[in-house]
Amino acid sequence: MVLLFLILLFLCIYPYSLYPALLTLLSKMLGKGWEVAGSEQPISVIISVYNEEGVIRAKLDNTLKLLYPEELLEIIVVSDGSSDATNEIVASFEDPRIRLEAFPERKGKTACLNQVVPAAKGGILVFTDANSMFPPDTLLKFSRNFHSEQIGLVTGWTKYRKPGGDEESVGLYARMEMVTKRSESLISSCVGADGAVFALRKELYKPLKNYDINDFVIPLDVIGQGRRVVLDPEVYCIEQPGENESREYRRQVRITNRTLGAIGRNINFLNPFAHGSFAFFLLSHKVIRFLVPFTFLGTLLTSLLLSGQSIFYAGFATAQLLFISIGIAGNFRLLTGRFAQLCSFFILTIFAQSVGWIRWASGKADVTWKPVR
């Protein structure tokens, strides 16, 4: 029982603390960067939308002001069955760089991208969302990474800014993800992309299944074609933080469900003989992290069973129950503060992942999407 407790505890804390620390060390010892230089190439910015009348005008204004040669920039708005004024707002822009691809019925983001990408003019495709605003030099920073032929996909990351404020904030989880992906990138390739801000060589785009989660499967396809997937820490987008826990919960359920399916269909990427260090990254970053709902519950149950043998296990079980209580209270806004936010985010995440596991195991696939606002 003690051995089981130690194994479960290790698997619980490994993906969130031990793995990032190990990667940071390995990247300093084994890291290999890539050549970066000014390399302006034709770019197509693809904005996926569904009922985004509240933000699409600001997004297009933001994109049109990006520092990039006008003759090299195309902006494609992919509207997945929008039923509000989104399409009308996009059509009101007279700039020739903007093109609206409106689908009358909902297909799902991936199905829409499969139809739009082949006609894109840019050799580099930048994928983004309607509520994700770019700093002025974003496209220039994306482009410079593709100077190196070994780079197939470049991802950025997300910062948050509250309405009416100028201060950009980065949560603990987002910062950990950025540092982890940066270290993975320096060694070989990082796991997944940020769906709101990533760029791809068009020649590497392979048609996806409708149920594929594009910001996870597209990077796998790139790695499968022998190119690297990297994070540039200077590339980011700015969003307003979501205020609704129920929407975040649904988003996490959908991501877990679709990512588990994608891992199952691409299990070969866990073969270290075929994919080297990336197989280790995928196992640590995704597979073991998605097991945390079970390992977290396992540590609680084993510590309760061992609590009669030692004050250590009794104290551990008590601390874990207190952590859960604070997390639940935080999600209901009964407690505030950074620690309560950390507890509530973790509890919300593992609960949502548990539901995602159930949906995946029962064969339910989430294909369509709805922006979390």
C-alpha positions in Angstrom: 0.0 0.0 0.0 2.9 2.4 0.8 4.5 1.6 -2.5 1.2 2.2 -4.3 0.8 5.5 -2.5 4.3 6.7 -3.5 3.8 5.7 -7.2 0.4 7.5 -7.3 1.9 10.6 -5.6 4.8 10.7 -8.1 2.4 10.4 -11.1 0.2 13.1 -9.6 3.0 15.7 -9.1 5.2 14.7 -11.9 3.5 16.4 -14.9 3.0 19.8 -13.1 6.3 20.2 -11.3 8.9 17.5 -11.7 8.6 17.3 -15.5 8.9 21.1 -16.1 11.9 21.2 -13.8 13.6 18.2 -15.5 12.9 19.8 -18.9 14.5 23.1 -17.9 17.6 21.2 -16.9 17.7 19.1 -20.0 17.2 22.1 -22.3 20.2 23.8 -20.8 22.3 20.6 -21.4 20.9 19.4 -24.7 19.1 22.4 -26.2 19.6 23.2 -29.9 18.0 26.4 -31.1 17.2 27.3 -34.7 18.3 30.1 -37.1 16.1 33.1 -36.9 16.3 35.9 -39.5 14.1 38.4 -41.3 12.2 36.4 -43.8 9.0 38.1 -45.1 6.8 35.5 -46.9 3.2 35.6 -48.1 1.0 35.0 -45.1 -2.7 34.0 -44.8 -4.2 34.8 -41.4 -7.2 32.4 -40.8 -9.7 33.6 -38.2 -12.2 30.9 -37.2 -15.5 32.3 -35.9 -18.9 31.3 -34.8 -21.3 34.1 -33.7 -18.6 36.6 -32.9 -20.5 39.8 -33.6 -19.2 41.3 -30.4 -15.5 41.1 -31.2 -15.0 40.4 -34.9 -14.8 44.1 -35.9 -12.1 44.7 -33.3 -10.2 41.6 -34.5 -10.2 42.7 -38.1 -9.1 46.2 -37.1 -6.3 44.7 -35.1 -5.2 42.4 -37.9 -5.2 45.2 -40.6 -2.9 47.2 -38.4 -0.3 44.5 -38.1 3.2 45.5 -39.3 3.5 43.5 -42.5 3.7 44.3 -46.2 0.1 44.7 -47.5 0.8 42.8 -50.7 2.0 39.8 -48.7 -1.0 39.6 -46.3 -4.3 37.8 -46.8 -7.0 37.7 -44.1 -9.6 34.8 -44.3 -12.5 34.8 -41.9 -14.0 31.3 -41.7 -17.5 31.5 -40.4 -18.9 28.1 -39.2 -22.6 28.6 -39.6 -22.8 31.9 -37.7 -26.4 33.0 -37.2 -25.8 36.5 -35.8 -24.4 39.6 -37.5 -20.8 38.3 -37.8 -20.9 37.7 -41.6 -22.5 41.1 -42.2 -19.8 42.9 -40.2 -17.0 41.1 -42.0 -18.7 41.9 -45.4 -18.8 45.6 -44.5 -15.0 45.8 -44.6 -13.9 47.0 -48.1 -10.2 46.2 -47.6 -9.2 43.8 -50.5 -7.1 41.7 -48.1 -10.1 40.4 -46.3 -12.0 37.4 -47.6 -15.1 35.9 -46.0 -15.7 32.1 -46.2 -19.2 31.7 -44.7 -20.6 28.2 -44.3 -24.4 28.2 -44.1 -24.6 25.2 -41.7 -22.3 24.2 -38.8 -19.6 21.8 -39.8 -17.1 22.2 -37.0 -13.9 24.2 -37.1 -11.7 21.4 -38.5 -14.1 20.6 -41.3 -14.2 24.3 -42.3 -10.4 24.5 -42.3 -10.1 21.5 -44.6 -12.1 23.3 -47.2 -10.5 26.8 -46.8 -6.8 26.0 -46.5 -6.2 24.7 -50.0 -7.3 28.1 -51.5 -5.2 30.2 -49.1 -2.6 32.2 -51.0 0.0 32.4 -48.3 2.9 30.0 -47.9 2.6 30.6 -44.2 -0.8 30.1 -42.5 -1.5 31.8 -39.2 -4.4 30.4 -37.2 -6.2 32.5 -34.7 -9.5 33.3 -32.9 -11.8 36.3 -33.0 -11.1 37.4 -29.4 -7.3 37.0 -29.7 -5.6 40.3 -30.3 -2.0 40.4 -31.7 0.7 42.9 -30.9 1.8 44.9 -34.0 4.9 42.9 -34.8 3.4 39.4 -34.4 3.5 38.4 -38.1 7.1 39.6 -38.4 8.1 37.5 -35.4 6.3 34.5 -36.8 7.9 34.9 -40.2 11.5 35.1 -38.9 11.3 31.6 -37.4 10.5 30.1 -40.8 13.8 31.3 -42.1 15.0 27.9 -40.9 13.8 25.1 -43.2 13.7 22.6 -40.3 10.9 24.6 -38.6 7.4 23.5 -39.8 5.2 25.1 -37.1 5.6 27.9 -34.7 3.2 28.5 -31.8 2.8 31.4 -29.5 1.0 31.6 -26.1 -1.7 33.6 -24.5 -1.7 36.6 -22.1 -4.8 38.1 -20.5 -5.9 41.7 -20.0 -9.1 42.7 -18.1 -11.5 45.1 -20.0 -10.4 48.7 -19.8 -7.0 47.9 -18.4 -3.5 48.0 -19.8 -1.8 45.5 -17.6 -1.2 42.1 -19.1 -1.3 39.2 -16.7 0.0 35.6 -17.0 -1.4 32.9 -14.7 0.8 30.3 -13.1 -0.5 27.6 -15.3 0.0 29.6 -18.5 3.6 30.5 -17.5 4.3 26.9 -16.7 3.0 25.8 -20.1 5.1 28.4 -21.8 8.3 27.4 -20.0 7.6 23.7 -20.6 6.9 24.1 -24.3 10.0 26.4 -24.7 12.2 23.7 -23.2 10.7 21.0 -25.4 11.2 23.2 -28.4 14.9 23.7 -27.6 15.4 19.9 -27.4 13.3 18.8 -30.4 9.6 19.7 -30.7 6.9 20.9 -28.3 3.6 19.1 -27.6 0.7 20.9 -29.2 0.1 24.5 -30.2 -2.0 27.4 -28.8 -5.0 27.4 -31.0 -5.4 31.1 -30.8 -1.9 31.9 -32.1 0.1 29.5 -34.2 1.6 29.4 -37.7 2.3 26.6 -40.2 3.9 26.1 -43.5 1.0 25.5 -45.9 2.8 22.7 -47.7 2.7 20.7 -44.4 -1.1 20.9 -43.9 -2.8 17.6 -44.2 -6.6 17.2 -44.3 -7.9 16.4 -40.8 -10.8 14.2 -39.7 -13.8 16.3 -38.6 -13.4 15.1 -35.0 -9.6 16.0 -34.8 -8.5 18.8 -32.5 -6.6 20.9 -34.9 -4.1 22.6 -32.5 -2.9 19.2 -31.4 -3.2 17.0 -34.5 -1.6 19.6 -36.9 1.6 19.7 -34.9 1.7 15.9 -34.8 1.4 15.9 -38.6 4.2 18.3 -38.9 6.5 16.2 -36.7 5.5 13.1 -38.7 6.8 14.9 -41.8 10.2 15.4 -40.2 9.9 19.1 -39.3 10.1 20.7 -35.9 7.3 22.3 -33.9 8.5 25.1 -31.7 7.3 27.8 -29.4 8.6 31.4 -29.7 8.2 33.1 -26.3 8.1 36.5 -28.0 5.0 35.5 -30.0 1.7 35.9 -28.0 -1.9 37.0 -28.2 -3.9 39.0 -25.7 -7.4 37.9 -24.6 -9.8 39.0 -21.9 -10.0 36.3 -19.1 -13.1 34.2 -19.0 -15.3 34.9 -16.0 -17.6 31.9 -16.2 -16.4 28.7 -14.5 -19.1 26.7 -16.2 -17.8 27.7 -19.7 -14.3 26.9 -18.7 -15.5 23.5 -17.4 -17.2 22.8 -20.8 -14.0 23.8 -22.6 -11.9 21.5 -20.6 -14.3 18.6 -21.1 -14.2 19.1 -24.8 -10.4 19.5 -25.0 -9.9 16.3 -22.9 -12.4 14.3 -24.9 -10.9 15.3 -28.3 -7.3 15.1 -27.2 -7.7 11.6 -25.8 -9.2 10.5 -29.1 -6.3 12.1 -31.0 -3.7 10.4 -28.9 -5.4 7.0 -29.4 -5.5 7.6 -33.2 -1.8 8.7 -33.2 -0.4 6.2 -30.6 2.7 5.7 -32.8 4.0 9.0 -31.6 4.6 7.4 -28.2 7.2 5.1 -29.8 10.7 6.5 -28.8 12.4 4.5 -31.5 10.5 6.4 -34.1 10.1 9.8 -32.5 12.9 10.0 -30.0 12.6 12.6 -27.2 9.2 13.8 -28.5 7.7 10.4 -27.5 8.9 11.2 -23.9 7.4 14.7 -24.1 4.0 13.4 -25.3 3.9 10.8 -22.6 4.8 13.3 -19.9 3.0 16.4 -21.1 -0.3 14.8 -22.2 -0.8 11.2 -21.2 0.4 11.3 -17.6 -1.2 14.7 -17.1 -4.6 13.4 -18.3 -4.2 10.5 -15.7 -4.0 13.0 -12.8 -7.8 12.8 -12.0 -7.2 9.1 -11.2 -3.8 9.4 -9.5 -5.1 12.3 -7.4 -8.0 10.3 -6.2 -5.7 7.3 -5.7 -3.4 9.2 -3.4 -6.4 10.4 -1.4 -7.8 6.8 -1.0 -4.4 5.2 -0.2 -3.5 7.9 2.3 -6.8 7.5 4.1 -6.3 3.7 4.2 -2.8 4.3 5.6 -3.8 7.1 8.0 -4.1 4.6 10.9 -0.5 3.6 10.6 1.2 7.0 10.6 0.5 10.6 11.4 2.2 11.5 8.1 -0.6 9.8 6.0 -3.3 11.1 8.3 -1.9 14.6 7.8 -1.5 14.1 4.1 -5.1 13.0 3.7 -6.3 15.9 5.8 -4.3 18.4 3.7 -5.7 16.9 0.5 -9.3 17.1 1.7 -8.7 20.7 2.8 -7.2 21.5 -0.7 -10.4 20.0 -2.3 -12.6 21.9 0.0 -10.9 25.2 -0.8 -11.1 24.4 -4.5 -14.8 23.8 -4.4 -15.4 26.9 -2.3 -13.3 28.9 -4.7 -15.4 27.7 -7.7 -18.5 28.9 -5.9 -16.8 32.2 -5.2 -17.0 31.6 -1.4 -13.2 32.1 -1.1 -10.9 34.4 -3.0 -7.2 35.0 -3.2 -4.4 33.4 -5.2 -4.3 30.1 -3.3 -8.0 29.7 -3.6 -7.8 30.4 -7.3 -5.1 27.8 -7.7 -7.1 25.2 -5.8 -10.3 26.0 -7.7 -8.6 25.8 -11.1 -7.0 22.4 -10.3 -10.2 20.9 -9.0 -12.2 22.3 -11.9 -9.7 20.9 -14.3 -9.5 17.4 -12.9 -13.2 17.2 -12.6 -13.7 18.3 -16.2 -11.0 15.8 -17.3 -12.8 13.0 -15.6 -16.0 13.9 -17.5 -13.9 14.1 -20.7 -12.6 10.6 -20.0 -16.1 9.3 -19.5 -17.3 10.9 -22.8 -14.3 9.5 -24.7 -14.7 6.0 -23.2 -18.4 6.0 -24.1 -17.6 6.9 -27.7 -19.0 10.5 -27.6 -16.9 12.9 -29.8 -17.2 16.7 -29.6 -17.0 18.0 -33.2 -18.6 21.4 -33.2 -17.3 24.2 -31.0 -18.6 27.3 -29.3 -16.2 30.1 -28.2 -15.8 30.5 -24.5 -16.6 34.1 -23.5 
